[in-house]
Amino acid sequence: MIPELHRPIAIERVGSAGWDVTVEASPAECAALARRMELPGVLALRCGFHLERDTAGSVIVLGHLLARVVRTCVVSLEEFTAVVEERFTVRCVPAGEESDDDDPDTPDEIGYADGTLDLGEAAAEQLALALEPYPRAPGAVLPDLPDDADATPFAALEALRRRH
Protein backbone atom coordinates (compact mmCIF):
# COMPACT_ATOMS: atom_id res chain seq x y z
CA MET A 1 0.00 0.00 0.00
CA ILE A 2 1.37 3.42 -0.98
CA PRO A 3 1.25 5.95 1.88
CA GLU A 4 -0.60 9.28 1.60
CA LEU A 5 2.62 11.25 1.24
CA HIS A 6 4.93 9.15 -0.94
CA ARG A 7 8.36 10.56 -1.86
CA PRO A 8 10.73 7.66 -2.53
CA ILE A 9 14.43 8.38 -3.01
CA ALA A 10 17.27 6.02 -3.88
CA ILE A 11 19.79 5.79 -1.05
CA GLU A 12 22.58 5.51 -3.64
CA ARG A 13 21.93 9.15 -4.63
CA VAL A 14 23.31 10.34 -1.28
CA GLY A 15 26.87 11.34 -2.09
CA SER A 16 29.80 12.16 0.15
CA ALA A 17 28.70 15.82 0.35
CA GLY A 18 25.20 14.84 1.45
CA TRP A 19 21.90 15.70 -0.20
CA ASP A 20 19.19 18.23 0.61
CA VAL A 21 15.60 17.31 -0.21
CA THR A 22 12.34 19.14 0.56
CA VAL A 23 8.99 17.38 0.81
CA GLU A 24 5.85 19.47 0.55
CA ALA A 25 2.36 17.96 0.74
CA SER A 26 -0.28 18.85 -1.83
CA PRO A 27 -3.80 19.78 -0.65
CA ALA A 28 -5.02 16.25 -1.47
CA GLU A 29 -2.12 14.71 0.47
CA CYS A 30 -2.85 17.03 3.41
CA ALA A 31 -6.50 15.89 3.41
CA ALA A 32 -5.42 12.23 3.33
CA LEU A 33 -2.97 12.78 6.21
CA ALA A 34 -5.71 14.47 8.25
CA ARG A 35 -7.94 11.41 7.79
CA ARG A 36 -5.10 9.05 8.73
CA MET A 37 -4.20 11.03 11.86
CA GLU A 38 -7.84 11.70 12.76
CA LEU A 39 -7.35 15.45 12.69
CA PRO A 40 -9.96 17.99 11.59
CA GLY A 41 -7.40 19.20 9.06
CA VAL A 42 -3.82 19.39 7.89
CA LEU A 43 -3.52 22.75 6.15
CA ALA A 44 0.14 22.56 5.14
CA LEU A 45 3.14 20.31 5.63
CA ARG A 46 6.70 20.99 4.56
CA CYS A 47 9.77 19.09 5.66
CA GLY A 48 13.36 19.79 4.74
CA PHE A 49 15.81 16.91 4.94
CA HIS A 50 19.60 16.82 4.86
CA LEU A 51 20.87 13.29 4.23
CA GLU A 52 24.44 12.23 5.01
CA ARG A 53 26.16 8.88 4.50
CA ASP A 54 26.85 7.08 7.78
CA THR A 55 28.16 3.52 7.92
CA ALA A 56 27.81 1.11 5.02
CA GLY A 57 24.20 1.18 3.92
CA SER A 58 22.97 3.64 6.55
CA VAL A 59 22.17 7.32 6.25
CA ILE A 60 21.77 10.01 8.92
CA VAL A 61 18.84 12.32 8.23
CA LEU A 62 18.53 15.76 9.78
CA GLY A 63 15.03 17.13 9.35
CA HIS A 64 13.04 20.29 9.93
CA LEU A 65 9.27 19.84 9.87
CA LEU A 66 6.84 22.75 9.66
CA ALA A 67 3.10 22.14 9.48
CA ARG A 68 -0.20 23.91 10.09
CA VAL A 69 -2.91 21.64 11.46
CA VAL A 70 -6.44 21.99 12.79
CA ARG A 71 -6.84 20.49 16.26
CA THR A 72 -9.73 20.02 18.66
CA CYS A 73 -9.23 21.62 22.07
CA VAL A 74 -9.48 19.11 24.93
CA VAL A 75 -10.98 21.80 27.19
CA SER A 76 -13.54 23.56 24.99
CA LEU A 77 -13.91 21.01 22.15
CA GLU A 78 -13.52 23.92 19.70
CA GLU A 79 -11.33 23.59 16.64
CA PHE A 80 -8.27 25.80 16.32
CA THR A 81 -5.26 26.11 14.06
CA ALA A 82 -1.85 25.17 15.45
CA VAL A 83 1.66 25.36 14.07
CA VAL A 84 3.82 22.26 14.51
CA GLU A 85 7.55 22.76 14.17
CA GLU A 86 10.05 20.06 14.93
CA ARG A 87 13.74 19.45 14.29
CA PHE A 88 14.74 15.80 14.35
CA THR A 89 17.45 13.31 13.52
CA VAL A 90 16.84 9.75 12.36
CA ARG A 91 19.13 7.02 11.11
CA CYS A 92 17.99 5.07 8.06
CA VAL A 93 19.18 1.48 7.85
CA PRO A 94 18.36 -1.48 5.60
CA ALA A 95 15.16 -3.21 6.77
CA GLY A 96 15.92 -5.92 9.30
CA GLU A 97 19.12 -4.23 10.48
CA GLU A 98 17.46 -1.94 13.03
CA SER A 99 19.19 -2.04 16.41
CA ASP A 100 17.55 -3.02 19.69
CA ASP A 101 19.17 -0.01 21.42
CA ASP A 102 16.64 1.74 23.68
CA ASP A 103 18.97 4.63 24.50
CA PRO A 104 16.88 7.84 24.20
CA ASP A 105 20.02 9.77 23.22
CA THR A 106 20.53 7.82 20.00
CA PRO A 107 18.54 8.69 16.88
CA ASP A 108 15.44 6.68 16.06
CA GLU A 109 15.90 4.28 13.18
CA ILE A 110 13.84 3.91 10.04
CA GLY A 111 14.18 0.78 7.95
CA TYR A 112 14.17 0.94 4.17
CA ALA A 113 13.90 -1.79 1.56
CA ASP A 114 15.29 -2.24 -1.95
CA GLY A 115 17.65 0.74 -1.58
CA THR A 116 14.71 3.16 -1.40
CA LEU A 117 13.74 5.44 1.46
CA ASP A 118 10.32 7.13 1.54
CA LEU A 119 10.91 10.66 2.82
CA GLY A 120 7.20 11.45 2.55
CA GLU A 121 6.34 8.72 5.01
CA ALA A 122 9.22 9.85 7.24
CA ALA A 123 7.72 13.38 7.27
CA ALA A 124 4.24 12.01 8.08
CA GLU A 125 5.62 9.92 10.95
CA GLN A 126 7.48 12.91 12.38
CA LEU A 127 4.29 14.99 12.22
CA ALA A 128 2.41 12.29 14.13
CA LEU A 129 5.15 12.17 16.77
CA ALA A 130 5.26 15.97 17.13
CA LEU A 131 1.51 16.44 17.69
CA GLU A 132 0.54 17.62 21.16
CA PRO A 133 -1.37 14.70 22.75
CA TYR A 134 -3.75 17.00 24.68
CA PRO A 135 -4.11 20.11 22.54
CA ARG A 136 -5.50 23.28 24.09
CA ALA A 137 -6.74 26.26 22.14
CA PRO A 138 -5.00 29.52 23.02
CA GLY A 139 -6.61 30.93 26.16
CA ALA A 140 -8.50 27.72 27.02
CA VAL A 141 -8.42 26.99 30.75
CA LEU A 142 -9.84 24.18 32.79
CA PRO A 143 -12.76 25.19 35.01
CA ASP A 144 -11.98 25.70 38.68
CA LEU A 145 -12.84 22.69 40.78
CA PRO A 146 -14.12 23.23 44.29
CA ASP A 147 -11.60 22.66 47.06
CA ASP A 148 -14.27 21.02 49.19
CA ALA A 149 -14.04 17.23 48.80
CA ASP A 150 -17.78 16.98 49.59
CA ALA A 151 -18.61 19.04 46.49
CA THR A 152 -17.20 16.62 43.93
CA PRO A 153 -19.45 14.46 41.74
CA PHE A 154 -17.98 11.36 43.37
CA ALA A 155 -18.90 12.66 46.82
CA ALA A 156 -22.48 13.15 45.63
CA LEU A 157 -22.56 9.56 44.35
CA GLU A 158 -21.15 8.32 47.66
CA ALA A 159 -23.89 10.20 49.52
CA LEU A 160 -26.54 8.52 47.36
CA ARG A 161 -24.98 5.12 47.99
CA ARG A 162 -25.07 5.67 51.77
CA ARG A 163 -28.81 6.45 51.69
CA HIS A 164 -29.62 3.02 50.29
C-alpha positions in Angstrom: 0.0 0.0 0.0 1.4 3.4 -1.0 1.3 6.0 1.9 -0.6 9.3 1.6 2.6 11.3 1.2 4.9 9.2 -0.9 8.4 10.6 -1.9 10.7 7.7 -2.5 14.4 8.4 -3.0 17.3 6.0 -3.9 19.8 5.8 -1.0 22.6 5.5 -3.6 21.9 9.1 -4.6 23.3 10.3 -1.3 26.9 11.3 -2.1 29.8 12.2 0.2 28.7 15.8 0.4 25.2 14.8 1.5 21.9 15.7 -0.2 19.2 18.2 0.6 15.6 17.3 -0.2 12.3 19.1 0.6 9.0 17.4 0.8 5.8 19.5 0.6 2.4 18.0 0.7 -0.3 18.8 -1.8 -3.8 19.8 -0.6 -5.0 16.2 -1.5 -2.1 14.7 0.5 -2.8 17.0 3.4 -6.5 15.9 3.4 -5.4 12.2 3.3 -3.0 12.8 6.2 -5.7 14.5 8.2 -7.9 11.4 7.8 -5.1 9.1 8.7 -4.2 11.0 11.9 -7.8 11.7 12.8 -7.3 15.5 12.7 -10.0 18.0 11.6 -7.4 19.2 9.1 -3.8 19.4 7.9 -3.5 22.7 6.1 0.1 22.6 5.1 3.1 20.3 5.6 6.7 21.0 4.6 9.8 19.1 5.7 13.4 19.8 4.7 15.8 16.9 4.9 19.6 16.8 4.9 20.9 13.3 4.2 24.4 12.2 5.0 26.2 8.9 4.5 26.9 7.1 7.8 28.2 3.5 7.9 27.8 1.1 5.0 24.2 1.2 3.9 23.0 3.6 6.5 22.2 7.3 6.3 21.8 10.0 8.9 18.8 12.3 8.2 18.5 15.8 9.8 15.0 17.1 9.3 13.0 20.3 9.9 9.3 19.8 9.9 6.8 22.8 9.7 3.1 22.1 9.5 -0.2 23.9 10.1 -2.9 21.6 11.5 -6.4 22.0 12.8 -6.8 20.5 16.3 -9.7 20.0 18.7 -9.2 21.6 22.1 -9.5 19.1 24.9 -11.0 21.8 27.2 -13.5 23.6 25.0 -13.9 21.0 22.1 -13.5 23.9 19.7 -11.3 23.6 16.6 -8.3 25.8 16.3 -5.3 26.1 14.1 -1.9 25.2 15.4 1.7 25.4 14.1 3.8 22.3 14.5 7.5 22.8 14.2 10.1 20.1 14.9 13.7 19.5 14.3 14.7 15.8 14.4 17.5 13.3 13.5 16.8 9.8 12.4 19.1 7.0 11.1 18.0 5.1 8.1 19.2 1.5 7.8 18.4 -1.5 5.6 15.2 -3.2 6.8 15.9 -5.9 9.3 19.1 -4.2 10.5 17.5 -1.9 13.0 19.2 -2.0 16.4 17.6 -3.0 19.7 19.2 0.0 21.4 16.6 1.7 23.7 19.0 4.6 24.5 16.9 7.8 24.2 20.0 9.8 23.2 20.5 7.8 20.0 18.5 8.7 16.9 15.4 6.7 16.1 15.9 4.3 13.2 13.8 3.9 10.0 14.2 0.8 8.0 14.2 0.9 4.2 13.9 -1.8 1.6 15.3 -2.2 -1.9 17.6 0.7 -1.6 14.7 3.2 -1.4 13.7 5.4 1.5 10.3 7.1 1.5 10.9 10.7 2.8 7.2 11.5 2.6 6.3 8.7 5.0 9.2 9.9 7.2 7.7 13.4 7.3 4.2 12.0 8.1 5.6 9.9 11.0 7.5 12.9 12.4 4.3 15.0 12.2 2.4 12.3 14.1 5.2 12.2 16.8 5.3 16.0 17.1 1.5 16.4 17.7 0.5 17.6 21.2 -1.4 14.7 22.7 -3.8 17.0 24.7 -4.1 20.1 22.5 -5.5 23.3 24.1 -6.7 26.3 22.1 -5.0 29.5 23.0 -6.6 30.9 26.2 -8.5 27.7 27.0 -8.4 27.0 30.7 -9.8 24.2 32.8 -12.8 25.2 35.0 -12.0 25.7 38.7 -12.8 22.7 40.8 -14.1 23.2 44.3 -11.6 22.7 47.1 -14.3 21.0 49.2 -14.0 17.2 48.8 -17.8 17.0 49.6 -18.6 19.0 46.5 -17.2 16.6 43.9 -19.4 14.5 41.7 -18.0 11.4 43.4 -18.9 12.7 46.8 -22.5 13.1 45.6 -22.6 9.6 44.3 -21.1 8.3 47.7 -23.9 10.2 49.5 -26.5 8.5 47.4 -25.0 5.1 48.0 -25.1 5.7 51.8 -28.8 6.4 51.7 -29.6 3.0 50.3 
